[in-house]
């Protein structure tokens, strides 16, 4: 276990100050109920670099993260991390999908100062460049602060409720630390290698509570202002128009549907090989001419015509380009030139 100083926060005084728990906002990621039970600080009187962070799973419709919000310290009567102490917040991606923030890359950092220490008030640290993820991605977010002595630094909720637990037991919160005894210099924690810390990153359950309990840091993510993301659905992904004699044609439909939370802006139907082979035509259908857009929950149909000019197999891959990632909206067309056709396309 970490050599930690745990002090009980007076729930009565907190509620008196008006910081009662509230319901989770739709545009907010949180693991806490809004009221801390403990403030965590390392002991004895050394210099410390402390990292504490939460794991979050990205929800559909709230993929863009704009800020990290943190509450500091224990009760107002405790010895808390001083307001004005420099602090850095980070967002990490769980790149190896192991659920542990040991050697994961930092994607964004914001710096600021501790404020409202000892209360349940969250301080917001805006990311200079918002981060957009995909639903289901696992990320970590937290803070790193350097200090001396034994103040209560990180606020923790021990009786709240996790978001739906992706990793049972919940174990969504982690801690790591470096330390030095003056006059030896303090080495700040490397946020890209939390496993290299003097006290390597570990779950709160293991590091603070010996595996008998759990808790969640009062760290939240703000997705306010996110426009959501489009989610293209193409059906079918392969359309086989069968065997057709030259001079004849066959037609079919490719449906486009936006299952996301923002408009799908469609710019072009890009064929491979290019230009579009003469055996195929992709017509506007109910989608209308490009560029056009599909609102969330809307769909339309493209009309496809296969008119081979020669014998043999014909095929083309068509990508629907726009504001979705490359390769996310692709369909294939294929057909067979009739047996009595002469020549090749």
N, C-alpha and C positions, 0 to 999 in steps of 0.2 A: 504493500500500500504506500501511497505518497505520504510524506510527513506533513500532514495538513492540519490547519487550525479550523475547526468547524464551530460556528456559533449560531445559536438559534435566533431567528428573526421574529420579533414580536408581531404576530398577525394582527393583534388589536391595534397597535400603533399605525400599522400600514393601512388598515381599513379606515382608520380615523382620518388619515391624510387623503383619502379619496382615491386610492389606487386599487380598488377592487377589480377582480378578474372580469373580463368581457368576452363576448363570443368572438370566434375567429372570423376575421374579414375574408371575403372571397379572394382578395388580392394580396393576401399575406400568408407566409409560411411560418408556422410556429409549433413548438412542442410543449410550451408551458401554459399554465392557467392564468398567468398574469400576476401571481403573488409568489414571491420567493419564500423559502423556508430557511435557507442558509446563505451565508457569504463564505466563500472559500479563499483562504490565504495560506501561503507556505510558511513554515517555521523551521529553525529559529531565525535570528536576526541576521540574514544574509542579503545579498543582492540576488534578484531573481528575474528571469525572463519567463513569463508564464503564457502558455497558449491554451485556450479552451475553445471548443468548436462543436457544432451539431451537424448531423447528417440529415439531408432532406432529399425527398424524391420528387422530381418535377411533375407537376400536374398538367394535364391537357388544358389549354386555354390560358395558362399562366407560366409560359416558358421564358419570359424575359424578366431578369432580375435587375432591379435598379438600385437597391440599397441594402446594407446590413444594419440591423438595429440591435443594440446591446444595452442591457441594464447592469449596473455595477454595484458592488458592495453588499453589506448586510443591512441591519436595521439602522435607523438614525442614531441610536445610542451606541453603536459599535464604532471601532476604529476602522474606518473605511479608506479605500484607495482615494487619495486626494483629488478633488476636482482640479482640472487643468493638467493632469498627468498625460503625456503623449500616449497615444494608442494607435495601432494599425489594425485594420480589419482586412480579411482575405476571403476569397472564394476559390475553392479547389474543385477540380473534376475528379471523380473516382474513375480514373482512366483504365485501371486493370480490373474493375468491377468486382473487387474483393470486399467492398464495404468498409475498408479500413483506411484512414488517412495517413499512411506511413510514408510513402514516397510519391504522393500525388502532386501534379503540377498546379501551381497557383495561376489562376486565370485573370484575377483582378485584385487590386489592392486599393484601399482608401485610408487616408490618415486623418487624425483629428485629436481631440482631447477628451478625457473623462469628464462627464458632467452628471449632475443629479445623483451622485454617489450615495448609496444607502437607501434609496427609494426604489419603487417599482417602475419609475419612469424610464422609457426606452429612449436612447439617443440614436439618431439616424446618421449613418455615414454613407453618403451617396457615392456610387461607383462613377468614375469619370466616363467610362464607356459601358453602358448596360450590356449584360451578357444574355444571349438567347440560347436556350437548350432545346432538346426534344423531350416530349413527355416520356417519363420513365427513366430519364437520366438520373444518376445519383451524384449529388454534389455535397460538399462540406462548406460551412461558413463559420467564421469565428474571429477571435481577437487575440492579439499578442501585445503584452505590456511589460515594461521593465520597471522595477520598483525595489525599495529597500525596506527591510523590517517585516512586520507581521500584520499589515492591514488586511481587511477582507476585500477581495478584489472581484471575484466572479460570482454573480448571483445565480443561485440554482433553485429550481422548483422540484421538490421531492414528492409532492402528492398530486401533481397534475397528470394529464393523460397524453401519451404519445399520439402522434398521427398513426394511421393504420400501420402496424409493425411489419416492415419488410423483412427484418432479420430478428426472429424470435430467439431469446428474449429481446425486448425492444432495443436496448443498447445503442441509442442514437447519439449519445454525447461522449466526448473524448477530452483528454487533458494531457499536456506534456510540459516539461519545465527544464530550464538550465539554471545553474546557480553558481555563485562565487563568493568566497569570504574575503572581504577587503583586507589588504590592498590589491589582491589579485583582480584582474579585469574580468568583467562579465562578458561572456560570449552570447550575443543574442541568438535566439532560436532561429534556425533556418526553416522558413515555412515550407520549403520544397522537400525537406527531409526531416519530418517530425520524429521519425524513428531514430535519428541520430542524437536526439536530445539527451541530457544527463539522466533525466527521467523520461524514457521513451514513451511515445504516445500510447495511451491505453484507454479503455472504456472507463467511464465514471463508475460503472458497477464494480469493476475490478479494482481500480485505483483508489477510490474513496470509500467504498462500502464493503470491500472484501467479498464481493459476490453475493451478498445477502440482500441488497437493496439496489435501487437505481435512482437516477435523477436526470433532469433535463436543464441545461443551461438556458438562461433567459436571453436567448439569441434568436432573432427572427429575420426573415427576408421580406423585402418589400417588392411586390410586383406591380405597384401602382403605375398606371399609364401604359401598361403593356397592351399592344394592339392584338395580341394573340398571333397565331400562325395559321396559314392555310394547310389543309391536309388533303392532297389530291388522291382520288380513287378513280382508277381507270378500269373499265370492264367492257369486253374481255381484254386481258393483256396480250392475247394472241388471237387474231381473227383469221381463220382459214376459209377462204372463199371458194375452195374446191377446184374441180377441173372444168375449164371453160375453153371452148374452141375459139380460135381467132375470129374476129368479126362479131363475137357475142360478148356479153358482159354479165357479171354478177355483182350484187350490191349487198352491203351489210351496214351495221351500226356499231360505233364505238361510243360508249357512254362515259361522260366526265362528271364527277361529283365532288363537291367540296365538303369533306367531313370535319374541317377545322373550325377555327374561331376567328379567322380574318378572311377578307376577300382574297380569292385566288385570281391573280392578274395573269391572263394568258396572252403571251406576246406572239408566239409563232409555233407552227408545227414543223419541226426540223427533221428531215429524213436522213438516214444513213443506209446506203450511200446517197450522196447528194450530187445533182438535184434529184427530185423524186423520179424514180423509174417510170417510164411511160405507161407501164401496165397498170399503175395505180393512180387513183385520184382521192384526195381527202377533201370533202366538201363541207361547207359551213353548217349544214343541217339546222337544227334548232339553236345552235350555239351562236350563230351570226358571225360576221367577219371579224378577224383579229385586227387589232387587239380588243379583247373584251374581258369581262371578269365574271366570276361566279361568287355570289355571296355565301356565307356559311350556311350549309344545309341545302344549297341549290345545285342543280345539275342540268345537263343538256346533252344532246346527241350529235355526233358527227356522222355524216353519210360517207361511206367508203364505196368506191367502185373499182372492180377488177376487170380490165379489158385487155387480155394478153395479145401481144403482136407476134408471138412465136411459140414454138414448142419448148417444153421444159418447165423447171421450177422457177418461180419468181417470188421474191421476198424483199421486204424493206422494214427497217426499224424506225419508228417515228417518236420523237421526244416532244412533249408539250412543254415548251420553255416559258418561263415567267418568274414569279417571285417564290418559287419552291426550289429546293436543292436539286442540283443536276442529277439526273437519273431517277428522280422520284416519281415522274409521270411519263411512262414510256409504254407504247404498245407496238406489237409486231403484226404485219400483214403478210399473208402468203397465199399463193395459189399455184395451180398447175395449168400450163398451156396444153390444150387438147392434143390428142394423139395424132390427129391428121394435120396439125399445123406444120408449115414449112418455114425453115429459118429459125433463128434464135434472136432473143431480145438483146 
